[in-house]
């Protein structure tokens, strides 16, 4: 008997992304009372992502530690620092460090507007 996967690959990946988003929402909701449960949700989300070959978005990547797979909450179990154009995210449990680049916001006012108001 042959094994047959139901649905197309795009459908499976779409469903996987929905489940991953729901798991991160549940992890956020339950973090205060049950931090270990939040860590379990992250492990499940990572397994789903690997199984269906989907990527986390940039926001989701910052929600968990790649070293110990724990859900990260800034100021509670992780530290965030801004160092020379980078966001440095450090897990307190395992000490794993991740660095993300960022561009500082520039002043969007036109130079002509500034010179007219100064006269």
N, C-alpha and C positions, 0 to 999 in steps of 0.2 A: 504494500500500500504506500503510495507516494504522499509526501507532505506538501500541502498547498497553503500558501499564505493568502489570507483574504485581504482584498483592497490593494490599491496601488501604493507605490512607495511614497508618493506625495501625500496621500491621505494618511498613511501611517505616521509620517513625519509631522503633519499638522496636528494630529491627535497627541503625539508625543510632546510637542511644544505646549499644547494646552494643559497637559498633565503636569509638566514641569512648572509652568506658571502657577498652577493650583498648589503644588507642593511648596513652592516658595512662599505663597500667601499663607498657607497653614503653618509653615515654620515661623513666619513673622508673628502670627497670631498667638502661637503657643510658646513663644520663647521665654516669656517671663515666668510662667508656671512650670513648664516642662522643657528645659533646655536640651535634655538628651533626646527628646522626641523631635525637636527641631533638627538636631544633628542627623537623626535617622531619616527625616524627610530629605535632607540634602543628599545623603547617600543614595536614596531611591531616585532622586532627580538625576544624579550623575549616572546611575546605571541605565536609566531610560535614555539619556542623551547618547551614551556609548552604544547602546543596543540599536537605536534607530538612526545613528549617525547625524545627529543634529547638534548645533552649536548653541551655547548660551549667549545671550546678548551682553553688551558691555555692563549693563546694570547688574545682571545676574552673576557675572563673574566676580563682582566685588562683594557678593553676599556670603561666600563660603571660603574656607581655607583649603587650598589644594594639598597641603601637607597632612592634615588630620581629618578633613571632610567635616569640619564643624561649622555651624551657622555663625556668622560673624555679626556682632552688633557693636558699632563704634562706641568706645568709651566703657563698654561692659567687658567684652572679652577680646577686643582688638584695639589697636592704636592707629591713628591716621596722622601722618605728618606731611607737610608740603615742603619738599627739599629740591631746590634748583630745577624747577619745571617738572617735577615728578610728584605723584601721590605715592607715598610709601605706606603700605598697609601691612601691619604686623599682628600675627595671631599671638595672643597671650598664652594659650595652652601649649602650643608646640614650638613657638618662636619662628615659624615660617614667615618669610618676608616676600611681599609682592610689590612690584613697582609699575605704575601706570603713568604714562606721559599725559600732560595737559597743557593747554595754552591759556595763559592768563587773559582775562578780559581786558580789552583796550577801550579807552575813552572813545565813544562813537560820535562825539560832537565835532562838527566841521570847524576848521581853523578860522574860516571867515566869520563864523558866528561869534567865536571868542574875541576876535579883534574888534568887531562892531560893538560888543557889549562893554569892552574895556575903554572905548573912546568917550 
